[in-house]
Amino acid sequence: MILSAPEIERRLNPDCAAGKLVITPYGSECQQPASYDLRAAGNMVLERSVCTLVPTLEWVELPMDLAGTLRCRSSMGRRGVLLGAGFVDPGFRGQLTLCLTNMGADTLTIQKNDRIVQLVLHEVREGSRLYAGRYQDSKGVVGAK
């Protein structure tokens, strides 16, 4: 099941009885009907034919019963940007490092706070393991480990 906007907002409430979701800073303008737009943490240049690592502005924490899929926003795709990778396991905490490749005709500039990817949240049933990998508590750009 994909979480709707009202369910995402309910799960962000600290008093929520279900597993607590954290997206901070949260911006209501980023809330979509069934996803949340993550923003760039800073100004970045996407050179043609180059994979650039871009950190999200948001710190994300997923409880045991939620996983996330990252999707490139269509406005970025129309400019030729492709997103590499794109899954967030239950229990992940940190800023996400996005692998954006510019396959368009022009060099692109991303400004801090630009909405660049969508986080689609999915319910995980009967999960018993949390993410405990090398990227836990990531801050800023984190290269391959």
Residue pairs with C-beta under 8 A, 6 or more apart in sequence:
1 122
1 123
2 34
2 120
2 121
2 122
3 11
3 34
3 66
3 121
3 122
3 123
4 33
4 34
5 31
5 32
5 33
5 34
8 21
8 31
8 36
8 121
9 31
10 16
10 18
11 18
11 19
11 20
11 21
11 63
11 66
12 20
12 21
12 22
12 23
12 26
14 20
18 63
18 65
19 63
19 64
19 65
19 66
20 61
20 63
21 61
21 62
21 63
21 66
21 121
22 59
22 60
22 61
22 93
23 36
23 58
23 59
23 60
23 119
24 58
24 59
25 57
25 58
26 58
27 39
30 36
30 37
30 38
30 39
30 115
31 37
32 118
34 120
35 71
35 118
35 119
35 120
35 121
36 118
36 119
36 121
37 73
37 115
37 116
37 117
37 118
37 119
38 56
38 57
38 58
38 60
38 70
38 96
38 98
38 115
38 116
38 117
38 118
38 119
39 56
39 57
39 58
39 112
39 113
39 114
39 115
39 116
40 54
40 55
40 56
40 57
40 110
40 111
40 112
40 113
40 114
40 116
41 54
41 55
41 56
41 57
41 95
41 112
41 140
42 55
42 112
43 109
43 110
43 111
43 112
44 52
44 54
44 109
44 110
45 52
45 107
45 108
45 109
45 110
46 52
46 81
46 100
46 101
46 102
46 107
46 108
46 109
46 110
47 102
47 107
48 102
48 103
48 104
48 105
48 106
48 107
49 101
49 102
49 103
50 101
50 102
51 84
51 99
51 100
51 101
52 99
52 100
52 101
52 102
53 97
53 98
53 99
53 100
53 141
53 142
53 143
54 97
54 98
54 100
54 110
54 116
54 141
55 95
55 96
55 97
55 98
55 138
55 139
55 140
55 141
55 142
56 95
56 96
56 97
56 98
56 116
56 117
57 95
57 112
57 113
58 95
58 96
59 93
59 94
59 95
60 68
60 88
60 92
60 93
60 94
60 95
60 96
60 119
61 92
61 93
62 68
62 88
62 89
62 90
62 91
62 92
62 93
62 121
62 131
63 90
63 91
64 90
64 91
64 124
64 127
64 128
64 130
65 90
65 123
65 124
65 125
65 127
66 90
66 121
66 122
66 123
66 124
67 87
67 88
67 89
67 90
67 121
67 122
67 124
68 87
68 88
68 92
68 119
68 120
68 121
68 122
69 86
69 87
69 88
69 119
69 120
69 122
70 83
70 85
70 86
70 87
70 88
70 96
70 98
70 117
70 118
70 119
70 120
71 83
71 86
71 117
71 118
71 120
72 81
72 82
72 83
72 100
72 116
72 117
72 118
73 115
73 116
73 117
73 118
75 115
76 83
76 100
76 116
76 117
79 102
79 104
79 108
80 102
80 103
80 104
80 105
80 108
81 100
81 101
81 102
81 103
81 104
81 108
82 100
82 101
82 103
83 98
83 99
83 100
83 117
84 99
84 100
84 101
85 99
86 117
88 96
88 119
89 130
89 131
89 133
90 124
90 127
90 129
90 130
90 131
91 129
91 130
91 131
91 132
92 131
92 135
92 136
93 136
93 137
94 135
94 136
94 137
94 138
94 139
95 138
95 139
95 140
96 138
97 135
97 138
97 141
97 142
97 143
98 116
98 117
100 116
102 108
110 116
134 145
135 142
135 145
